[in-house]
């Protein structure tokens, strides 16, 4: 399946089961879609190998709903306009690949390109509360990934 969004961890608070995430659309197919919602984060978490391992063990007590609540705290370039599309086409370099490592360990050039992509593409920031702190304990600020998750009803 084609990657649709980039997700970057802004902050993690396992004791409160809260994670702050920045989601940015990089696939042109999703620039005009609704912004991510609770179902998006459920799908995204289900793609994580650490979480998959937790879910395999049926005696672990992890709630399979995974996401208790989602609050959008900021938006960027939404709705996506012709002016935003023009800025995007003029921007040059796209998102770096995940093998360049966490955001805070990227080369200055890659980090700048990453920030520029977040700035000019459709995106939003979210506070997400998960149902179990173990779901986010392995995450750190600066980590990021591409996802095939999409918004909308299951």
C-alpha contacts under 8 A as a table, 3 or more apart, distances in Angstrom:
res1	aa1	res2	aa2	distance
1	X	148	X	6.48
2	X	148	X	6.01
3	X	27	X	7.18
3	X	146	X	5.96
3	X	147	X	5.12
3	X	148	X	4.45
3	X	149	X	7.86
4	X	25	X	6.21
4	X	26	X	6.15
4	X	27	X	4.97
4	X	29	X	7.81
4	X	30	X	6.84
4	X	146	X	7.18
4	X	147	X	5.98
4	X	148	X	5.27
4	X	149	X	7.05
4	X	150	X	7.37
5	X	23	X	6.57
5	X	24	X	5.47
5	X	25	X	4.42
5	X	26	X	5.52
5	X	27	X	6.75
5	X	146	X	5.68
5	X	147	X	5.44
5	X	148	X	6.89
5	X	149	X	7.51
6	X	23	X	5.76
6	X	24	X	5.22
6	X	25	X	6.43
6	X	26	X	6.88
6	X	144	X	6.98
6	X	145	X	5.66
6	X	146	X	4.40
6	X	147	X	6.23
7	X	21	X	6.54
7	X	22	X	5.63
7	X	23	X	4.56
7	X	24	X	6.49
7	X	144	X	5.40
7	X	145	X	5.48
7	X	146	X	6.26
7	X	147	X	7.32
8	X	21	X	5.62
8	X	22	X	5.13
8	X	23	X	6.55
8	X	141	X	7.81
8	X	142	X	6.41
8	X	143	X	5.89
8	X	144	X	4.15
8	X	145	X	6.70
9	X	12	X	7.37
9	X	19	X	7.38
9	X	20	X	6.15
9	X	21	X	4.73
9	X	22	X	6.51
9	X	139	X	7.58
9	X	140	X	6.70
9	X	141	X	4.89
9	X	142	X	5.48
9	X	143	X	5.52
9	X	144	X	6.11
10	X	19	X	7.65
10	X	20	X	5.25
10	X	21	X	5.41
10	X	22	X	6.76
10	X	141	X	4.98
10	X	142	X	6.33
11	X	19	X	5.76
11	X	20	X	5.03
11	X	21	X	7.24
11	X	140	X	7.00
11	X	141	X	4.98
12	X	18	X	6.21
12	X	19	X	4.48
12	X	20	X	6.38
12	X	136	X	7.30
12	X	137	X	7.95
12	X	139	X	6.97
12	X	140	X	6.31
12	X	141	X	6.53
13	X	16	X	5.62
13	X	17	X	6.01
13	X	18	X	5.14
13	X	19	X	6.02
14	X	17	X	4.54
14	X	18	X	6.15
14	X	19	X	7.67
14	X	133	X	4.92
14	X	134	X	7.45
14	X	136	X	6.31
14	X	137	X	5.79
15	X	18	X	7.79
15	X	133	X	6.44
16	X	129	X	7.82
16	X	133	X	7.47
17	X	129	X	5.42
17	X	130	X	5.42
17	X	131	X	6.96
17	X	132	X	6.34
17	X	133	X	4.79
17	X	136	X	7.42
18	X	127	X	6.75
18	X	128	X	5.59
18	X	129	X	4.44
18	X	130	X	6.41
19	X	127	X	5.89
19	X	128	X	5.28
19	X	129	X	6.48
19	X	130	X	7.97
19	X	136	X	7.38
20	X	125	X	7.17
20	X	126	X	5.57
20	X	127	X	4.60
20	X	128	X	6.18
21	X	125	X	5.66
21	X	126	X	5.25
21	X	127	X	6.60
21	X	128	X	7.51
22	X	123	X	7.25
22	X	124	X	5.85
22	X	125	X	4.33
22	X	126	X	6.37
23	X	36	X	7.86
23	X	123	X	5.40
23	X	124	X	5.48
23	X	125	X	6.22
23	X	126	X	7.90
24	X	118	X	5.93
24	X	121	X	6.53
24	X	122	X	5.89
24	X	123	X	4.16
24	X	124	X	6.67
25	X	28	X	7.65
25	X	30	X	6.39
25	X	31	X	6.28
25	X	121	X	6.34
25	X	122	X	5.52
25	X	123	X	5.98
26	X	30	X	7.69
26	X	31	X	7.64
26	X	95	X	7.59
26	X	117	X	7.95
26	X	121	X	6.93
26	X	122	X	7.93
27	X	30	X	5.88
27	X	31	X	7.09
28	X	31	X	5.39
29	X	32	X	7.41
29	X	33	X	7.94
30	X	33	X	5.01
31	X	80	X	6.30
31	X	121	X	7.77
31	X	122	X	6.11
32	X	79	X	6.96
32	X	80	X	6.13
34	X	151	X	6.91
34	X	152	X	7.92
35	X	123	X	7.36
35	X	124	X	7.40
35	X	151	X	6.73
36	X	39	X	7.74
36	X	40	X	5.50
36	X	41	X	7.58
36	X	150	X	6.82
36	X	151	X	4.66
36	X	152	X	7.60
37	X	40	X	5.28
37	X	41	X	6.82
37	X	70	X	7.21
37	X	151	X	5.53
37	X	152	X	6.86
38	X	41	X	5.34
38	X	42	X	6.40
38	X	67	X	7.09
38	X	69	X	6.99
38	X	70	X	5.86
38	X	151	X	7.70
39	X	42	X	5.03
39	X	43	X	6.22
39	X	150	X	7.79
39	X	151	X	6.05
39	X	152	X	6.24
39	X	153	X	6.42
39	X	154	X	6.67
40	X	43	X	5.22
40	X	44	X	6.08
40	X	149	X	5.62
40	X	150	X	5.14
40	X	151	X	4.55
40	X	152	X	6.97
41	X	44	X	4.86
41	X	45	X	5.98
41	X	67	X	7.17
41	X	149	X	7.53
42	X	45	X	5.31
42	X	46	X	6.21
42	X	65	X	7.20
42	X	66	X	6.32
42	X	67	X	6.10
43	X	46	X	5.12
43	X	47	X	6.62
43	X	149	X	5.31
43	X	150	X	7.42
44	X	47	X	5.36
44	X	48	X	7.12
44	X	147	X	6.42
44	X	148	X	7.41
44	X	149	X	5.15
45	X	48	X	5.38
45	X	51	X	6.85
45	X	66	X	7.64
46	X	49	X	7.90
46	X	51	X	6.56
46	X	52	X	6.35
47	X	51	X	7.77
47	X	52	X	7.22
47	X	147	X	7.79
48	X	51	X	5.35
48	X	52	X	6.18
49	X	52	X	4.89
49	X	53	X	6.19
50	X	53	X	5.19
50	X	54	X	6.51
50	X	135	X	7.83
50	X	138	X	7.79
51	X	54	X	4.98
51	X	55	X	6.23
51	X	135	X	5.89
52	X	55	X	5.08
52	X	56	X	6.25
53	X	56	X	5.25
53	X	57	X	7.06
54	X	57	X	5.81
54	X	60	X	6.98
54	X	62	X	7.25
54	X	135	X	7.95
55	X	58	X	6.49
55	X	60	X	7.64
55	X	62	X	6.77
55	X	64	X	7.20
57	X	60	X	5.67
58	X	61	X	6.96
58	X	62	X	7.93
62	X	66	X	7.69
62	X	131	X	7.64
62	X	132	X	6.42
63	X	66	X	5.81
63	X	131	X	6.33
63	X	132	X	7.20
65	X	68	X	7.53
65	X	131	X	7.39
66	X	130	X	5.52
66	X	131	X	5.17
66	X	132	X	7.13
66	X	135	X	7.66
67	X	70	X	7.61
67	X	128	X	7.25
67	X	129	X	6.13
67	X	130	X	4.32
67	X	131	X	5.60
68	X	128	X	7.71
68	X	129	X	5.44
68	X	130	X	5.14
68	X	131	X	5.41
69	X	128	X	5.90
69	X	129	X	5.20
69	X	130	X	7.04
70	X	126	X	6.65
70	X	127	X	5.82
70	X	128	X	4.56
70	X	129	X	6.42
71	X	126	X	5.50
71	X	127	X	5.18
71	X	128	X	6.48
72	X	75	X	7.69
72	X	124	X	6.84
72	X	125	X	5.85
72	X	126	X	4.41
72	X	127	X	6.48
73	X	124	X	7.36
73	X	125	X	5.47
73	X	126	X	5.41
73	X	127	X	6.95
74	X	124	X	5.35
74	X	125	X	5.08
74	X	126	X	7.27
75	X	78	X	6.51
75	X	122	X	7.75
75	X	123	X	5.79
75	X	124	X	4.11
75	X	125	X	6.46
76	X	119	X	7.02
76	X	120	X	7.60
76	X	121	X	7.07
76	X	122	X	5.52
76	X	123	X	5.01
76	X	124	X	5.82
77	X	80	X	5.41
77	X	81	X	7.42
77	X	84	X	6.69
77	X	120	X	6.79
77	X	121	X	6.17
77	X	122	X	4.82
77	X	123	X	6.79
78	X	81	X	7.67
78	X	122	X	5.67
78	X	123	X	7.19
79	X	122	X	7.53
80	X	84	X	6.24
80	X	85	X	7.21
80	X	121	X	7.99
80	X	122	X	6.34
81	X	84	X	5.13
81	X	85	X	6.27
82	X	85	X	4.97
82	X	86	X	6.18
83	X	86	X	5.06
83	X	87	X	6.32
84	X	87	X	5.12
84	X	88	X	6.16
84	X	120	X	6.58
84	X	121	X	7.33
85	X	88	X	4.99
85	X	89	X	6.23
86	X	89	X	5.15
86	X	90	X	6.30
87	X	90	X	5.18
87	X	91	X	6.13
87	X	120	X	6.81
88	X	91	X	5.15
88	X	92	X	7.74
88	X	117	X	8.00
88	X	120	X	6.05
88	X	121	X	6.92
89	X	92	X	6.83
91	X	94	X	7.98
91	X	116	X	7.90
93	X	113	X	6.51
94	X	113	X	6.82
94	X	114	X	7.48
94	X	117	X	6.50
95	X	113	X	6.68
95	X	114	X	5.50
95	X	117	X	6.36
96	X	100	X	6.93
96	X	110	X	6.20
96	X	113	X	7.41
96	X	114	X	6.56
97	X	100	X	5.90
98	X	101	X	5.73
98	X	102	X	7.66
98	X	144	X	7.35
98	X	145	X	6.24
98	X	146	X	7.55
100	X	105	X	7.93
100	X	106	X	5.92
101	X	105	X	6.16
101	X	106	X	6.08
101	X	143	X	7.67
102	X	105	X	5.35
102	X	106	X	6.43
102	X	142	X	5.33
102	X	143	X	4.59
102	X	144	X	6.17
103	X	106	X	5.40
103	X	111	X	6.28
103	X	142	X	4.85
103	X	143	X	6.19
103	X	144	X	6.92
104	X	111	X	7.64
104	X	142	X	5.55
106	X	109	X	7.87
106	X	110	X	5.91
106	X	111	X	5.61
107	X	110	X	5.25
107	X	111	X	6.12
108	X	111	X	5.11
108	X	112	X	6.03
109	X	112	X	5.22
109	X	113	X	6.25
110	X	113	X	5.04
110	X	114	X	6.04
111	X	114	X	4.98
111	X	115	X	6.21
112	X	115	X	5.16
112	X	116	X	6.12
113	X	116	X	5.01
113	X	117	X	6.14
114	X	117	X	5.14
114	X	118	X	6.35
115	X	118	X	5.06
115	X	119	X	6.09
116	X	119	X	4.96
116	X	120	X	6.25
117	X	120	X	5.48
117	X	121	X	5.89
118	X	121	X	5.64
118	X	122	X	7.65
118	X	123	X	6.96
130	X	133	X	6.86
130	X	135	X	7.13
130	X	136	X	7.91
131	X	135	X	7.95
132	X	135	X	5.80
133	X	136	X	5.76
133	X	137	X	6.22
134	X	137	X	5.19
134	X	138	X	7.74
135	X	138	X	7.58
136	X	139	X	5.42
139	X	143	X	6.97
140	X	143	X	5.91
